[in-house]
């Protein structure tokens, strides 16, 4: 928190424990410079974090998207193409330097996340300034956002969320700026009669920005289409005349344009994305209703925003539900209505805690507005304590996520002793139940062990073995961390794992067995049923256990399958595959 801002940069009543005069001395220029300095410091810190002994390897999702970037397309099995395009561009530009400095592509893969992190923070400043009309509140928005673990994690992990949230934020900026511009510059009437070319462009330029950001956002994550719906609701109930003007429909057209390559790719690939998304939306309950789903959803969202900020968001959403302030109404509609979609969806599907993340982009500015108002009122002391608690807890959690070694000993004590990985009973890595970063560690060690086995097989057979995983989230990491970045494959579809992008790429060992007949595979996973005839001979090459200070964090079984014969029908091997 910036000294003198009193959480959200407002003057508080005497005796409130604030620093009113100090805040008053912060000029608009100073606020801009402080916000810019915080953004630059965050970027520099994360660049150094990735380049110097970063303790977090690429997550399975990140490695999977890197694998996509090797096969550029207009869309992919479960997501749009933007994440793959960004990773490909970064690896082309910085991949050699990344490998020279760190021995892996990890920093190059994650550089776009750092850039999107900066764009999101900058967009937050502009959005808060435009809606709350205060540079100090905008500065507070940036400063407080940097204490949120999901925001800080977005500067490290290159998933679909960093580009999606950056696009969402700047689309919000474009829409609100457009509405402000049209309010002050457009002549009366439903259309733009009497406007010259320069005025017409001035009225539409912000809508064009929103349209471009929406197009890119859809290519990052499909829920981007919810933003035009939320804006439509806001305009329908507050500024219906805007729906008769071209600006909003330019914005809608931009959103629709982002879906064109997705539909075109799916039309050529048996509509696999729609099957996947439909399966996720239906959940595991079939046609039934998950009556406890909304309760579980609320618990997950409270944890996602470390409790404090979820409480503030809920209070702000309730307070401003009937506000007459156009700016607060805009923030409310683009937050609460989007959040409500996922809340209702929780009756059918469990989903993931980050699904409603976009709702908190404008929602967090709404939180700052609510906090600013409370700090200037009778409840300034409890609200100040609440916000201070949120900041302290957020900074502590963000630090632990960046440096998991700080909590390793405590978590290992809570988790209890680890079982022998060869015993096939018990939990060989109990710390994973409590440490969310465990899935991001040890992949480089696994790659080195697989390389050693590949070398042995190559020496014994004179042939280059192929590399695979028994589930979809392993092959990408093997491709990143094995020498030479070999093409990797997934046995997942035949092992009752869900379909994945590996089933779309051809040839693959499930659909094109003849192309791989007789080949040797080094693969990682739980192995194959003993009575299958997938290989002429199967051997367990090694059980790889990755430890940190003696604590087992990850365990993998590495197999060598000699003489590939092909998989039977997926239903007969290990159950029916799923999307």
C-alpha positions as CSV (number, residue, x, y, z in Angstrom):
1,X,0.0,0.0,0.0
2,X,1.3,3.5,-0.9
3,X,2.0,5.6,2.3
4,X,-0.7,8.3,2.9
5,X,-3.3,6.7,0.6
6,X,-5.3,5.3,3.5
7,X,-6.2,2.1,1.5
8,X,-8.0,3.8,-1.3
9,X,-6.6,7.3,-1.6
10,X,-9.3,9.4,0.1
11,X,-9.3,11.9,2.9
12,X,-10.9,10.5,6.0
13,X,-12.5,12.2,8.9
14,X,-10.4,13.5,11.8
15,X,-9.6,10.7,14.2
16,X,-9.9,8.0,11.5
17,X,-6.3,7.2,11.7
18,X,-5.7,8.4,8.2
19,X,-3.4,11.0,6.7
20,X,-5.7,13.5,5.1
21,X,-3.1,16.3,4.5
22,X,-0.6,13.8,3.0
23,X,-3.2,12.5,0.7
24,X,-4.2,16.0,-0.4
25,X,-0.6,16.7,-1.4
26,X,-0.6,13.8,-3.9
27,X,-1.2,15.5,-7.2
28,X,-2.7,13.8,-10.2
29,X,0.8,13.6,-11.8
30,X,2.3,12.1,-8.7
31,X,-0.5,9.4,-8.6
32,X,0.2,8.6,-12.3
33,X,3.9,8.3,-11.6
34,X,3.4,6.2,-8.5
35,X,1.1,3.8,-10.3
36,X,3.5,3.6,-13.3
37,X,6.4,3.0,-10.9
38,X,4.4,0.1,-9.2
39,X,3.7,-1.5,-12.5
40,X,7.3,-1.2,-13.7
41,X,8.6,-2.6,-10.4
42,X,6.2,-5.5,-10.6
43,X,7.4,-6.3,-14.2
44,X,11.1,-6.0,-13.3
45,X,10.6,-8.2,-10.2
46,X,8.8,-10.9,-12.2
47,X,11.4,-10.8,-15.0
48,X,14.1,-11.3,-12.5
49,X,12.1,-14.0,-10.7
50,X,11.7,-16.0,-13.9
51,X,15.3,-15.6,-15.0
52,X,17.1,-16.3,-11.7
53,X,16.6,-19.7,-10.1
54,X,12.8,-19.7,-10.4
55,X,11.5,-22.5,-8.2
56,X,8.4,-23.1,-10.3
57,X,8.6,-25.2,-13.5
58,X,6.0,-24.8,-16.2
59,X,2.6,-26.2,-15.1
60,X,1.0,-29.0,-17.1
61,X,-1.4,-26.4,-18.6
62,X,1.4,-24.0,-19.6
63,X,3.4,-26.9,-21.2
64,X,0.3,-28.0,-23.0
65,X,-0.2,-24.6,-24.5
66,X,3.5,-24.5,-25.5
67,X,2.8,-27.7,-27.3
68,X,0.0,-26.0,-29.1
69,X,2.3,-23.2,-30.1
70,X,4.4,-25.8,-32.1
71,X,1.3,-26.5,-34.2
72,X,-0.2,-23.1,-35.0
73,X,-3.9,-23.3,-35.9
74,X,-7.0,-21.1,-35.9
75,X,-8.3,-22.8,-32.7
76,X,-7.6,-25.8,-30.5
77,X,-9.5,-28.6,-28.7
78,X,-10.5,-26.7,-25.6
79,X,-9.5,-23.0,-26.1
80,X,-9.0,-20.4,-28.7
81,X,-5.6,-19.8,-30.3
82,X,-4.4,-16.6,-28.7
83,X,-2.4,-18.2,-25.9
84,X,-0.6,-20.4,-28.4
85,X,0.1,-17.5,-30.7
86,X,1.6,-15.4,-27.9
87,X,3.8,-18.3,-26.7
88,X,5.0,-19.0,-30.2
89,X,5.9,-15.3,-30.8
90,X,7.7,-15.1,-27.4
91,X,9.7,-18.3,-28.0
92,X,10.7,-17.3,-31.5
93,X,12.0,-14.0,-30.2
94,X,13.4,-15.0,-26.8
95,X,13.6,-18.8,-26.8
96,X,17.4,-19.0,-27.5
97,X,18.2,-16.4,-24.9
98,X,15.9,-18.2,-22.4
99,X,17.6,-21.5,-22.9
100,X,21.1,-19.9,-22.7
101,X,20.3,-18.1,-19.4
102,X,18.2,-20.8,-17.6
103,X,18.6,-24.0,-19.6
104,X,14.9,-24.1,-20.5
105,X,12.2,-22.3,-22.4
106,X,10.3,-21.5,-19.2
107,X,11.0,-17.8,-19.1
108,X,10.2,-17.4,-22.8
109,X,6.9,-19.2,-22.4
110,X,6.0,-17.0,-19.5
111,X,7.1,-13.6,-20.9
112,X,3.6,-12.9,-22.4
113,X,2.1,-13.3,-18.9
114,X,4.3,-10.6,-17.6
115,X,3.3,-8.3,-20.4
116,X,-0.4,-9.0,-19.9
117,X,0.0,-8.4,-16.2
118,X,1.3,-4.9,-16.9
119,X,-1.5,-4.3,-19.4
120,X,-4.1,-5.4,-16.9
121,X,-2.7,-3.1,-14.2
122,X,-2.5,-0.2,-16.6
123,X,-6.1,-0.9,-17.7
124,X,-7.3,-1.0,-14.1
125,X,-5.8,2.5,-13.5
126,X,-7.5,3.9,-16.6
127,X,-10.8,2.2,-15.7
128,X,-10.8,3.4,-12.1
129,X,-9.8,6.9,-13.1
130,X,-12.6,7.1,-15.8
131,X,-15.3,5.7,-13.5
132,X,-14.3,7.0,-10.0
133,X,-12.9,10.3,-11.3
134,X,-10.0,10.2,-8.9
135,X,-6.3,9.6,-9.6
136,X,-5.8,8.6,-6.0
137,X,-8.5,6.0,-6.2
138,X,-7.0,4.7,-9.4
139,X,-3.6,4.5,-7.7
140,X,-5.1,2.6,-4.8
141,X,-6.8,0.2,-7.3
142,X,-3.3,-0.7,-8.8
143,X,-1.6,-0.9,-5.4
144,X,-4.3,-3.1,-3.8
145,X,-4.5,-5.3,-6.9
146,X,-0.8,-6.1,-6.5
147,X,-1.6,-7.7,-3.1
148,X,-4.1,-10.1,-4.7
149,X,-2.6,-13.6,-5.1
150,X,-4.6,-14.3,-8.4
151,X,-3.3,-11.1,-9.9
152,X,0.3,-11.8,-8.9
153,X,0.1,-15.4,-10.1
154,X,-1.1,-14.0,-13.4
155,X,2.3,-12.4,-13.8
156,X,4.0,-15.8,-13.5
157,X,1.8,-18.4,-15.1
158,X,1.1,-18.2,-18.9
159,X,-2.3,-19.7,-19.0
160,X,-5.3,-18.3,-21.0
161,X,-6.3,-16.0,-18.1
162,X,-3.6,-13.2,-18.4
163,X,-4.4,-12.3,-22.0
164,X,-8.1,-12.8,-21.4
165,X,-8.3,-10.5,-18.4
166,X,-6.1,-7.9,-20.1
167,X,-8.5,-7.9,-23.1
168,X,-11.5,-7.8,-20.8
169,X,-10.2,-4.8,-18.9
170,X,-9.3,-2.8,-21.9
171,X,-12.7,-3.7,-23.5
172,X,-14.3,-2.2,-20.4
173,X,-12.2,0.9,-20.8
174,X,-13.2,1.2,-24.4
175,X,-16.9,0.8,-23.7
176,X,-17.0,3.3,-20.8
177,X,-14.9,5.8,-22.7
178,X,-17.2,5.4,-25.7
179,X,-20.3,6.0,-23.6
180,X,-18.8,9.1,-22.0
181,X,-17.7,10.4,-25.4
182,X,-21.1,9.9,-27.0
183,X,-22.8,11.6,-24.0
184,X,-20.7,14.7,-24.4
185,X,-20.2,14.9,-28.2
186,X,-23.2,13.3,-29.9
187,X,-26.1,15.5,-31.1
188,X,-29.6,14.6,-30.0
189,X,-31.3,11.8,-31.9
190,X,-30.9,8.1,-32.4
191,X,-28.3,8.4,-35.1
192,X,-25.3,10.6,-35.9
193,X,-27.1,13.2,-38.1
194,X,-25.1,16.4,-38.5
195,X,-21.8,14.9,-37.4
196,X,-18.8,15.4,-39.5
197,X,-16.3,12.7,-40.3
198,X,-13.9,13.7,-37.5
199,X,-16.7,13.8,-35.0
200,X,-18.0,10.5,-36.1
201,X,-14.6,8.9,-35.8
202,X,-14.1,10.5,-32.4
203,X,-17.5,9.0,-31.3
204,X,-16.6,5.5,-32.6
205,X,-12.9,5.1,-31.8
206,X,-13.5,3.9,-28.2
207,X,-16.1,1.4,-29.5
208,X,-13.5,0.2,-32.0
209,X,-11.0,-0.3,-29.2
210,X,-13.6,-2.3,-27.3
211,X,-14.3,-4.4,-30.4
212,X,-10.7,-5.2,-31.0
213,X,-10.1,-6.2,-27.4
214,X,-13.3,-8.3,-27.5
215,X,-12.1,-10.1,-30.6
216,X,-8.8,-10.9,-29.0
217,X,-10.5,-11.8,-25.8
218,X,-12.7,-14.4,-27.5
219,X,-9.7,-15.9,-29.1
220,X,-8.2,-16.3,-25.6
221,X,-11.3,-17.5,-23.7
222,X,-14.9,-18.0,-24.8
223,X,-16.6,-16.3,-21.8
224,X,-15.5,-13.0,-23.4
225,X,-18.9,-13.1,-25.1
226,X,-20.5,-12.4,-21.7
227,X,-19.2,-8.9,-21.7
228,X,-21.4,-7.6,-24.6
229,X,-24.3,-9.3,-22.9
230,X,-23.6,-7.5,-19.7
231,X,-23.2,-4.2,-21.5
232,X,-26.4,-4.8,-23.3
233,X,-28.2,-5.3,-20.0
234,X,-26.7,-2.1,-18.6
235,X,-27.8,-0.1,-21.7
236,X,-31.2,-1.7,-21.8
237,X,-32.0,-0.6,-18.2
238,X,-30.2,2.7,-18.1
239,X,-29.4,4.2,-21.6
240,X,-31.6,2.4,-24.0
241,X,-31.1,5.0,-26.8
242,X,-27.5,3.8,-27.1
243,X,-28.9,0.5,-28.6
244,X,-30.2,2.5,-31.5
245,X,-26.7,3.9,-32.3
246,X,-24.0,2.1,-34.2
247,X,-21.3,2.1,-31.5
248,X,-22.6,-0.8,-29.4
249,X,-23.2,-3.0,-32.5
250,X,-19.6,-2.3,-33.6
251,X,-18.6,-3.8,-30.3
252,X,-20.9,-6.8,-30.7
253,X,-19.5,-7.4,-34.2
254,X,-16.0,-7.5,-32.8
255,X,-17.0,-10.1,-30.3
256,X,-18.6,-12.2,-33.1
257,X,-15.6,-11.8,-35.3
258,X,-13.5,-13.6,-32.6
259,X,-15.8,-16.6,-33.0
260,X,-15.3,-17.0,-36.7
261,X,-11.9,-18.8,-36.6
262,X,-13.1,-20.9,-33.7
263,X,-16.2,-22.1,-35.7
264,X,-14.2,-22.6,-38.9
265,X,-11.6,-24.8,-37.1
266,X,-14.3,-26.8,-35.3
267,X,-16.2,-27.4,-38.5
268,X,-13.1,-29.1,-39.8
269,X,-12.5,-31.1,-36.6
270,X,-15.9,-32.7,-35.7
271,X,-16.9,-29.8,-33.4
272,X,-14.7,-31.2,-30.6
273,X,-14.6,-27.8,-28.7
274,X,-18.4,-27.8,-28.4
275,X,-18.5,-31.4,-27.2
276,X,-15.8,-30.5,-24.6
277,X,-17.5,-27.3,-23.4
278,X,-20.9,-29.1,-23.4
279,X,-19.5,-31.8,-21.2
280,X,-18.1,-29.3,-18.8
281,X,-21.4,-27.4,-18.7
282,X,-23.4,-30.6,-18.1
283,X,-21.0,-31.5,-15.2
284,X,-20.9,-34.9,-13.6
285,X,-24.5,-35.0,-12.4
286,X,-26.0,-35.8,-15.8
287,X,-29.5,-34.3,-16.0
288,X,-29.7,-33.8,-12.3
289,X,-29.3,-30.5,-10.3
290,X,-26.5,-29.9,-7.9
291,X,-28.5,-28.3,-5.1
292,X,-25.3,-27.7,-3.0
293,X,-23.5,-26.4,-6.1
294,X,-24.1,-22.7,-5.4
295,X,-22.9,-23.1,-1.8
296,X,-19.7,-24.8,-3.0
297,X,-19.3,-22.1,-5.6
298,X,-19.5,-19.4,-2.9
299,X,-17.0,-21.1,-0.8
300,X,-14.6,-21.4,-3.7
301,X,-15.0,-17.7,-4.7
302,X,-14.4,-16.7,-1.1
303,X,-11.2,-18.6,-1.1
304,X,-10.2,-17.2,-4.5
305,X,-10.4,-13.7,-3.1
306,X,-8.9,-14.6,0.3
307,X,-12.3,-14.0,2.0
308,X,-11.8,-10.3,2.7
309,X,-12.1,-9.0,-0.8
310,X,-15.0,-11.4,-1.6
311,X,-16.9,-9.9,1.4
312,X,-16.1,-6.4,0.2
313,X,-17.2,-7.3,-3.3
314,X,-20.5,-8.8,-2.0
315,X,-21.2,-5.7,0.2
316,X,-20.4,-3.4,-2.8
317,X,-22.6,-5.4,-5.1
318,X,-25.5,-5.1,-2.6
319,X,-25.0,-1.5,-1.9
320,X,-24.9,-0.3,-5.6
321,X,-27.6,-2.7,-7.0
322,X,-29.9,0.3,-7.5
323,X,-27.4,3.1,-7.8
324,X,-28.2,6.2,-9.8
325,X,-24.5,6.8,-10.6
326,X,-24.0,5.8,-14.2
327,X,-20.4,4.8,-13.6
328,X,-21.2,2.6,-10.6
329,X,-24.1,1.1,-12.5
330,X,-21.7,0.2,-15.3
331,X,-19.3,-1.4,-12.9
332,X,-22.1,-3.3,-11.3
333,X,-23.6,-4.6,-14.4
334,X,-20.3,-5.8,-15.9
335,X,-19.4,-7.5,-12.6
336,X,-22.5,-8.9,-10.9
337,X,-24.4,-10.1,-14.0
338,X,-21.3,-12.0,-15.3
339,X,-20.7,-13.5,-11.9
340,X,-24.4,-14.5,-11.7
341,X,-24.0,-16.6,-14.9
342,X,-21.4,-18.8,-13.2
343,X,-23.4,-18.9,-10.0
344,X,-26.4,-20.3,-11.9
345,X,-24.2,-22.7,-13.8
346,X,-22.9,-24.1,-10.5
347,X,-26.3,-25.9,-10.3
348,X,-25.1,-28.2,-13.1
349,X,-21.3,-28.1,-13.1
350,X,-18.7,-27.7,-10.4
351,X,-16.4,-25.7,-12.7
352,X,-13.1,-24.1,-11.5
353,X,-12.7,-21.2,-9.1
354,X,-11.1,-19.0,-11.8
355,X,-14.1,-19.2,-14.1
356,X,-15.8,-15.9,-12.9
357,X,-12.4,-14.1,-12.7
358,X,-13.5,-11.6,-15.3
359,X,-16.4,-10.5,-13.1
360,X,-13.9,-9.1,-10.6
361,X,-12.1,-6.8,-13.1
362,X,-14.8,-4.2,-12.8
363,X,-15.9,-5.7,-9.5
364,X,-12.6,-4.7,-7.9
365,X,-13.0,-1.1,-8.9
366,X,-16.5,-1.3,-7.4
367,X,-14.8,-2.6,-4.2
368,X,-12.5,0.5,-4.2
369,X,-15.5,2.7,-4.6
370,X,-17.3,1.1,-1.7
371,X,-14.2,1.2,0.5
372,X,-13.6,4.8,-0.3
373,X,-17.1,5.7,0.7
374,X,-16.9,3.6,4.0
375,X,-13.6,5.2,5.0
376,X,-15.2,8.6,4.8
377,X,-18.1,7.5,6.9
378,X,-19.0,6.1,10.3
379,X,-17.5,2.7,9.7
380,X,-14.0,3.8,8.8
381,X,-12.3,2.0,11.6
382,X,-13.6,-1.6,11.0
383,X,-13.4,-1.1,7.2
384,X,-9.8,0.1,7.5
385,X,-8.9,-3.0,9.6
386,X,-10.7,-5.3,7.1
387,X,-8.8,-3.9,4.2
388,X,-5.5,-4.0,6.1
389,X,-6.1,-7.6,6.9
390,X,-6.8,-8.4,3.2
391,X,-3.6,-6.6,2.2
392,X,-1.5,-8.5,4.8
393,X,-3.0,-11.9,4.0
394,X,-2.7,-11.3,0.3
395,X,1.0,-10.3,0.5
396,X,1.8,-13.3,2.7
397,X,0.1,-15.8,0.3
398,X,1.6,-14.2,-2.8
399,X,5.1,-14.5,-1.2
400,X,4.5,-18.2,-0.3
401,X,3.3,-19.0,-3.8
402,X,6.4,-17.4,-5.3
403,X,8.7,-19.1,-2.8
404,X,7.1,-22.4,-1.8
405,X,10.2,-23.5,0.1
406,X,9.2,-21.1,2.9
407,X,6.2,-23.3,3.7
408,X,7.6,-26.7,2.8
409,X,8.6,-27.8,6.3
410,X,5.3,-26.7,7.9
411,X,3.2,-28.4,5.2
412,X,5.2,-31.6,5.3
413,X,4.6,-31.8,9.1
414,X,0.8,-31.3,8.5
415,X,0.7,-33.8,5.6
416,X,2.4,-36.6,7.5
417,X,4.8,-39.3,6.4
418,X,4.9,-40.4,2.7
419,X,4.3,-44.0,1.6
420,X,6.7,-46.0,-0.4
421,X,5.9,-45.3,-4.1
422,X,6.5,-49.0,-5.0
423,X,4.0,-50.3,-2.5
424,X,1.0,-49.3,-4.5
425,X,-0.8,-48.3,-1.3
426,X,-0.9,-45.1,0.6
427,X,0.1,-41.6,-0.5
428,X,3.7,-41.2,-1.8
429,X,3.4,-37.4,-1.9
430,X,1.1,-36.2,0.9
431,X,2.3,-32.6,0.7
432,X,0.4,-32.2,-2.6
433,X,-2.8,-32.2,-0.7
434,X,-1.8,-28.8,0.9
435,X,0.7,-27.3,-1.5
436,X,-0.9,-25.9,-4.7
437,X,2.5,-25.3,-6.3
438,X,3.6,-28.9,-6.1
439,X,2.2,-29.5,-9.6
440,X,4.7,-26.9,-10.9
441,X,7.8,-28.6,-9.5
442,X,10.0,-31.4,-10.6
443,X,9.3,-31.5,-14.3
444,X,12.9,-30.6,-15.2
445,X,14.1,-33.5,-13.1
446,X,11.6,-35.8,-14.8
447,X,12.8,-34.6,-18.2
448,X,16.4,-35.4,-17.3
449,X,15.5,-38.9,-16.1
450,X,13.5,-39.6,-19.3
451,X,16.5,-38.4,-21.4
452,X,18.7,-40.9,-19.6
453,X,16.3,-43.7,-20.4
454,X,16.0,-42.5,-24.0
455,X,19.8,-42.6,-24.3
456,X,19.9,-46.2,-23.0
457,X,17.1,-47.4,-25.3
458,X,18.8,-45.7,-28.2
459,X,22.1,-47.4,-27.4
460,X,20.4,-50.8,-27.0
461,X,18.1,-50.7,-30.1
462,X,19.8,-48.3,-32.4
463,X,16.5,-46.5,-32.9
464,X,15.1,-43.3,-31.5
465,X,12.4,-44.0,-29.0
466,X,9.1,-42.0,-29.0
467,X,8.0,-40.2,-25.9
468,X,4.5,-40.2,-24.5
469,X,2.3,-39.9,-21.4
470,X,-0.7,-41.9,-20.3
471,X,-2.7,-38.7,-19.7
472,X,-3.0,-35.5,-21.6
473,X,-1.2,-33.2,-19.2
474,X,2.2,-35.1,-19.2
475,X,3.4,-35.0,-22.8
476,X,3.7,-31.2,-23.0
477,X,6.1,-31.1,-20.0
478,X,8.1,-33.9,-21.5
479,X,8.4,-31.9,-24.8
480,X,9.6,-28.8,-23.0
481,X,12.1,-30.4,-20.6
482,X,13.5,-33.3,-22.7
483,X,16.6,-32.7,-24.8
484,X,15.8,-31.6,-28.3
485,X,12.1,-30.9,-27.5
486,X,10.9,-34.2,-29.1
487,X,7.4,-34.5,-30.5
488,X,5.3,-36.2,-27.8
489,X,2.1,-38.2,-27.7
490,X,-0.7,-39.1,-25.4
491,X,-2.2,-42.5,-24.6
492,X,-5.0,-40.7,-22.7
493,X,-7.9,-41.5,-25.0
494,X,-7.2,-45.2,-24.7
495,X,-6.7,-45.0,-20.9
496,X,-10.2,-43.5,-20.1
497,X,-8.7,-40.0,-19.9
498,X,-10.7,-37.2,-21.6
499,X,-10.1,-36.4,-25.2
500,X,-7.5,-33.7,-25.8
501,X,-5.6,-31.9,-28.6
502,X,-3.4,-34.9,-29.0
503,X,-6.3,-36.8,-30.4
504,X,-6.8,-34.1,-33.0
505,X,-3.2,-34.1,-34.3
506,X,-2.5,-36.8,-36.8
507,X,-0.9,-39.2,-36.9
508,X,-1.3,-40.3,-33.3
509,X,-0.8,-43.8,-31.8
510,X,-4.5,-44.2,-30.9
511,X,-6.0,-43.5,-34.3
512,X,-3.1,-44.4,-36.5
513,X,-1.6,-47.5,-35.0
514,X,0.0,-48.6,-38.3
515,X,2.1,-45.5,-38.4
516,X,3.8,-46.5,-35.1
517,X,3.8,-50.3,-35.4
518,X,6.9,-51.9,-34.0
519,X,8.2,-48.6,-32.5
520,X,9.5,-48.3,-28.9
521,X,7.9,-45.8,-26.6
522,X,9.3,-44.3,-23.4
523,X,6.2,-43.2,-21.6
524,X,5.2,-41.7,-18.2
525,X,2.2,-42.6,-16.2
526,X,0.4,-45.3,-14.3
527,X,1.2,-48.0,-16.9
528,X,-1.1,-50.4,-18.8
529,X,-3.3,-53.2,-17.6
530,X,-1.3,-56.5,-17.4
531,X,-3.4,-58.4,-19.8
532,X,-3.2,-55.9,-22.7
533,X,-1.2,-56.6,-25.8
534,X,-0.4,-53.0,-26.7
535,X,3.4,-53.8,-26.7
536,X,5.3,-56.9,-27.4
537,X,7.2,-56.3,-24.2
538,X,6.7,-53.8,-21.4
539,X,9.2,-52.8,-18.7
540,X,9.1,-50.4,-15.8
541,X,12.3,-48.4,-16.4
542,X,12.3,-46.3,-13.3
543,X,10.2,-44.7,-10.6
544,X,11.2,-41.0,-10.5
545,X,10.8,-39.3,-7.1
546,X,11.4,-35.6,-6.9
547,X,12.3,-34.4,-3.5
548,X,13.0,-31.0,-1.9
549,X,15.0,-31.2,1.3
550,X,14.0,-34.8,1.7
551,X,10.3,-34.1,1.2
552,X,8.8,-36.1,-1.7
553,X,6.9,-33.6,-3.9
554,X,6.2,-35.6,-7.1
555,X,6.4,-39.2,-8.2
556,X,6.3,-40.5,-11.8
557,X,6.5,-44.0,-13.2
558,X,8.5,-44.3,-16.4
559,X,8.0,-47.2,-18.7
560,X,9.6,-48.6,-21.9
561,X,7.2,-50.3,-24.3
562,X,9.0,-52.4,-26.9
563,X,7.3,-53.3,-30.2
564,X,4.1,-51.2,-30.4
565,X,1.1,-53.2,-31.6
566,X,-1.7,-50.7,-31.2
567,X,-4.5,-50.1,-28.7
568,X,-7.8,-51.9,-28.6
569,X,-11.0,-50.0,-28.7
570,X,-11.0,-47.4,-25.9
571,X,-14.1,-48.9,-24.3
572,X,-12.4,-52.3,-23.9
573,X,-9.2,-51.1,-22.4
574,X,-10.1,-48.9,-19.4
575,X,-13.6,-47.6,-19.8
576,X,-15.3,-45.2,-22.1
577,X,-13.4,-42.1,-23.1
578,X,-14.8,-38.7,-22.3
579,X,-14.6,-35.1,-23.5
